[in-house]
């Protein structure tokens, strides 16, 4: 009888741990930026997710990169630059149809997406600025010769 309870307890603990571990999400990426065009770094998340994102901007030797944020802030980077962003959970209205921007590939099974989009246009920027029922976007543009590396970690709260 003790063995059955021990086995039951172990199976219960394993089930709880698997459920806990599967509630965390992560994504990482890498992209290049060129001075001849403007690229956008975009992190999209379902609104029920809280995300922490780490960015590393690395200009090539003897060059600079300019980061432009939606609030009109600009930063010029001449050496490796690192910054973190915390994207909190936002209200999630219960709509029947969850509209998502074309640039994101999020779903209930894949609740966050991150990428570097090269040669962005004003249409893409206006699409990222739209308000969507299910998705929140964080983005900034990069211009200059170098690389962008990022990692994002999310958990539903």
C-alpha positions as YAML, in Angstrom:
chain: A
units: angstrom
residues:
- id: 1
  name: UNK
  ca: [0.00, 0.00, 0.00]
- id: 2
  name: UNK
  ca: [2.89, 2.37, 0.77]
- id: 3
  name: UNK
  ca: [4.35, 1.77, -2.70]
- id: 4
  name: UNK
  ca: [1.10, 2.72, -4.39]
- id: 5
  name: UNK
  ca: [0.92, 6.00, -2.43]
- id: 6
  name: UNK
  ca: [4.59, 6.69, -3.16]
- id: 7
  name: UNK
  ca: [4.05, 6.05, -6.87]
- id: 8
  name: UNK
  ca: [0.92, 8.22, -6.88]
- id: 9
  name: UNK
  ca: [2.77, 11.03, -5.09]
- id: 10
  name: UNK
  ca: [5.68, 10.89, -7.55]
- id: 11
  name: UNK
  ca: [3.33, 10.97, -10.54]
- id: 12
  name: UNK
  ca: [1.49, 13.93, -9.05]
- id: 13
  name: UNK
  ca: [4.74, 15.84, -8.48]
- id: 14
  name: UNK
  ca: [5.92, 15.12, -12.04]
- id: 15
  name: UNK
  ca: [2.59, 16.29, -13.46]
- id: 16
  name: UNK
  ca: [2.70, 19.52, -11.47]
- id: 17
  name: UNK
  ca: [6.31, 20.19, -12.53]
- id: 18
  name: UNK
  ca: [5.53, 19.57, -16.20]
- id: 19
  name: UNK
  ca: [2.56, 21.94, -16.04]
- id: 20
  name: UNK
  ca: [4.71, 24.57, -14.34]
- id: 21
  name: UNK
  ca: [7.61, 24.27, -16.80]
- id: 22
  name: UNK
  ca: [5.34, 24.34, -19.85]
- id: 23
  name: UNK
  ca: [3.89, 27.70, -18.78]
- id: 24
  name: UNK
  ca: [7.19, 29.48, -19.59]
- id: 25
  name: UNK
  ca: [7.99, 30.66, -23.11]
- id: 26
  name: UNK
  ca: [11.22, 31.85, -24.68]
- id: 27
  name: UNK
  ca: [12.41, 32.97, -28.07]
- id: 28
  name: UNK
  ca: [15.69, 34.33, -29.36]
- id: 29
  name: UNK
  ca: [16.88, 35.75, -32.62]
- id: 30
  name: UNK
  ca: [19.54, 37.42, -34.64]
- id: 31
  name: UNK
  ca: [19.42, 39.90, -37.47]
- id: 32
  name: UNK
  ca: [21.64, 42.13, -39.53]
- id: 33
  name: UNK
  ca: [21.20, 45.79, -40.23]
- id: 34
  name: UNK
  ca: [22.65, 47.77, -43.14]
- id: 35
  name: UNK
  ca: [23.20, 51.49, -43.54]
- id: 36
  name: UNK
  ca: [21.42, 51.41, -46.92]
- id: 37
  name: UNK
  ca: [18.06, 50.45, -45.40]
- id: 38
  name: UNK
  ca: [16.05, 50.61, -42.20]
- id: 39
  name: UNK
  ca: [15.25, 47.45, -40.24]
- id: 40
  name: UNK
  ca: [12.75, 46.96, -37.43]
- id: 41
  name: UNK
  ca: [13.15, 44.78, -34.37]
- id: 42
  name: UNK
  ca: [9.69, 43.55, -33.37]
- id: 43
  name: UNK
  ca: [8.53, 41.57, -30.35]
- id: 44
  name: UNK
  ca: [4.87, 40.58, -30.39]
- id: 45
  name: UNK
  ca: [3.10, 38.93, -27.51]
- id: 46
  name: UNK
  ca: [-0.36, 37.79, -26.61]
- id: 47
  name: UNK
  ca: [-1.82, 40.27, -24.13]
- id: 48
  name: UNK
  ca: [-2.04, 37.76, -21.27]
- id: 49
  name: UNK
  ca: [1.74, 37.25, -21.33]
- id: 50
  name: UNK
  ca: [4.33, 39.22, -19.35]
- id: 51
  name: UNK
  ca: [7.67, 39.35, -21.24]
- id: 52
  name: UNK
  ca: [11.23, 40.40, -20.49]
- id: 53
  name: UNK
  ca: [13.37, 41.06, -23.57]
- id: 54
  name: UNK
  ca: [17.15, 41.55, -23.77]
- id: 55
  name: UNK
  ca: [18.68, 43.35, -26.76]
- id: 56
  name: UNK
  ca: [22.33, 43.50, -27.84]
- id: 57
  name: UNK
  ca: [23.17, 45.99, -30.58]
- id: 58
  name: UNK
  ca: [26.63, 45.43, -32.10]
- id: 59
  name: UNK
  ca: [27.87, 47.87, -34.75]
- id: 60
  name: UNK
  ca: [30.58, 46.68, -37.11]
- id: 61
  name: UNK
  ca: [34.06, 48.20, -36.47]
- id: 62
  name: UNK
  ca: [34.33, 51.85, -37.47]
- id: 63
  name: UNK
  ca: [30.58, 52.26, -37.93]
- id: 64
  name: UNK
  ca: [27.59, 53.40, -35.90]
- id: 65
  name: UNK
  ca: [23.99, 52.28, -35.62]
- id: 66
  name: UNK
  ca: [21.00, 54.49, -34.87]
- id: 67
  name: UNK
  ca: [18.08, 53.14, -32.84]
- id: 68
  name: UNK
  ca: [14.77, 54.97, -33.23]
- id: 69
  name: UNK
  ca: [11.86, 54.26, -30.90]
- id: 70
  name: UNK
  ca: [8.15, 55.01, -31.48]
- id: 71
  name: UNK
  ca: [8.24, 57.90, -28.98]
- id: 72
  name: UNK
  ca: [10.80, 59.69, -31.26]
- id: 73
  name: UNK
  ca: [13.79, 58.90, -29.00]
- id: 74
  name: UNK
  ca: [16.98, 58.18, -30.94]
- id: 75
  name: UNK
  ca: [20.19, 56.58, -29.69]
- id: 76
  name: UNK
  ca: [23.40, 56.41, -31.71]
- id: 77
  name: UNK
  ca: [25.56, 53.42, -30.82]
- id: 78
  name: UNK
  ca: [29.29, 53.10, -31.64]
- id: 79
  name: UNK
  ca: [30.07, 50.00, -29.54]
- id: 80
  name: UNK
  ca: [28.13, 47.04, -28.17]
- id: 81
  name: UNK
  ca: [24.98, 48.34, -26.49]
- id: 82
  name: UNK
  ca: [22.68, 46.28, -24.25]
- id: 83
  name: UNK
  ca: [19.27, 47.10, -22.86]
- id: 84
  name: UNK
  ca: [16.34, 45.22, -21.29]
- id: 85
  name: UNK
  ca: [12.64, 45.84, -21.71]
- id: 86
  name: UNK
  ca: [9.83, 44.57, -19.50]
- id: 87
  name: UNK
  ca: [6.53, 44.19, -21.34]
- id: 88
  name: UNK
  ca: [3.77, 43.74, -18.76]
- id: 89
  name: UNK
  ca: [0.52, 41.90, -19.19]
- id: 90
  name: UNK
  ca: [-2.14, 44.11, -20.73]
- id: 91
  name: UNK
  ca: [-5.90, 43.83, -20.49]
- id: 92
  name: UNK
  ca: [-7.25, 41.07, -22.65]
- id: 93
  name: UNK
  ca: [-10.79, 41.72, -23.82]
- id: 94
  name: UNK
  ca: [-12.78, 38.61, -24.63]
- id: 95
  name: UNK
  ca: [-13.55, 39.03, -28.30]
- id: 96
  name: UNK
  ca: [-14.63, 36.24, -30.53]
- id: 97
  name: UNK
  ca: [-12.14, 37.09, -33.30]
- id: 98
  name: UNK
  ca: [-8.58, 37.93, -32.32]
- id: 99
  name: UNK
  ca: [-7.04, 40.16, -34.98]
- id: 100
  name: UNK
  ca: [-3.28, 40.02, -35.35]
- id: 101
  name: UNK
  ca: [-0.87, 42.11, -37.44]
- id: 102
  name: UNK
  ca: [0.55, 40.40, -40.53]
- id: 103
  name: UNK
  ca: [4.12, 40.69, -39.24]
- id: 104
  name: UNK
  ca: [3.50, 38.51, -36.21]
- id: 105
  name: UNK
  ca: [3.05, 34.80, -35.93]
- id: 106
  name: UNK
  ca: [1.43, 34.39, -32.55]
- id: 107
  name: UNK
  ca: [-1.22, 31.93, -31.49]
- id: 108
  name: UNK
  ca: [-2.42, 30.28, -28.31]
- id: 109
  name: UNK
  ca: [0.23, 27.58, -28.77]
- id: 110
  name: UNK
  ca: [2.95, 30.13, -29.68]
- id: 111
  name: UNK
  ca: [2.08, 33.26, -27.65]
- id: 112
  name: UNK
  ca: [5.15, 35.36, -28.51]
- id: 113
  name: UNK
  ca: [7.20, 36.11, -31.60]
- id: 114
  name: UNK
  ca: [10.33, 38.16, -32.23]
- id: 115
  name: UNK
  ca: [12.16, 39.03, -35.40]
- id: 116
  name: UNK
  ca: [14.20, 41.56, -37.33]
- id: 117
  name: UNK
  ca: [12.36, 42.82, -40.41]
- id: 118
  name: UNK
  ca: [14.64, 44.27, -43.09]
- id: 119
  name: UNK
  ca: [13.69, 47.08, -45.46]
- id: 120
  name: UNK
  ca: [10.62, 48.18, -43.53]
- id: 121
  name: UNK
  ca: [8.07, 50.46, -45.12]
- id: 122
  name: UNK
  ca: [5.71, 53.04, -43.69]
- id: 123
  name: UNK
  ca: [2.86, 50.51, -44.13]
- id: 124
  name: UNK
  ca: [4.62, 48.04, -41.83]
- id: 125
  name: UNK
  ca: [5.23, 50.76, -39.25]
- id: 126
  name: UNK
  ca: [1.57, 51.82, -39.28]
- id: 127
  name: UNK
  ca: [0.57, 48.15, -38.95]
- id: 128
  name: UNK
  ca: [2.81, 47.80, -35.88]
- id: 129
  name: UNK
  ca: [1.29, 50.94, -34.34]
- id: 130
  name: UNK
  ca: [-2.29, 49.65, -34.67]
- id: 131
  name: UNK
  ca: [-4.19, 48.37, -31.64]
- id: 132
  name: UNK
  ca: [-5.07, 44.70, -31.81]
- id: 133
  name: UNK
  ca: [-7.40, 42.75, -29.55]
- id: 134
  name: UNK
  ca: [-5.04, 39.86, -28.80]
- id: 135
  name: UNK
  ca: [-1.52, 41.09, -29.56]
- id: 136
  name: UNK
  ca: [0.78, 43.78, -28.16]
- id: 137
  name: UNK
  ca: [3.79, 44.91, -30.19]
- id: 138
  name: UNK
  ca: [7.07, 46.40, -28.99]
- id: 139
  name: UNK
  ca: [9.31, 47.62, -31.76]
- id: 140
  name: UNK
  ca: [12.11, 49.97, -32.71]
- id: 141
  name: UNK
  ca: [14.02, 50.68, -35.91]
- id: 142
  name: UNK
  ca: [17.72, 50.20, -36.54]
- id: 143
  name: UNK
  ca: [19.84, 51.81, -39.22]
- id: 144
  name: UNK
  ca: [23.56, 51.26, -39.72]
- id: 145
  name: UNK
  ca: [25.96, 48.38, -40.30]
- id: 146
  name: UNK
  ca: [25.86, 45.79, -37.54]
- id: 147
  name: UNK
  ca: [23.93, 43.01, -35.83]
- id: 148
  name: UNK
  ca: [21.02, 42.79, -33.42]
- id: 149
  name: UNK
  ca: [20.73, 39.86, -31.05]
- id: 150
  name: UNK
  ca: [17.77, 39.40, -28.73]
- id: 151
  name: UNK
  ca: [16.15, 37.00, -26.34]
- id: 152
  name: UNK
  ca: [12.68, 37.20, -24.86]
- id: 153
  name: UNK
  ca: [11.24, 35.24, -21.95]
- id: 154
  name: UNK
  ca: [7.57, 35.23, -21.08]
- id: 155
  name: UNK
  ca: [5.15, 33.82, -18.55]
- id: 156
  name: UNK
  ca: [1.36, 34.11, -18.35]
- id: 157
  name: UNK
  ca: [0.21, 36.00, -15.28]
...
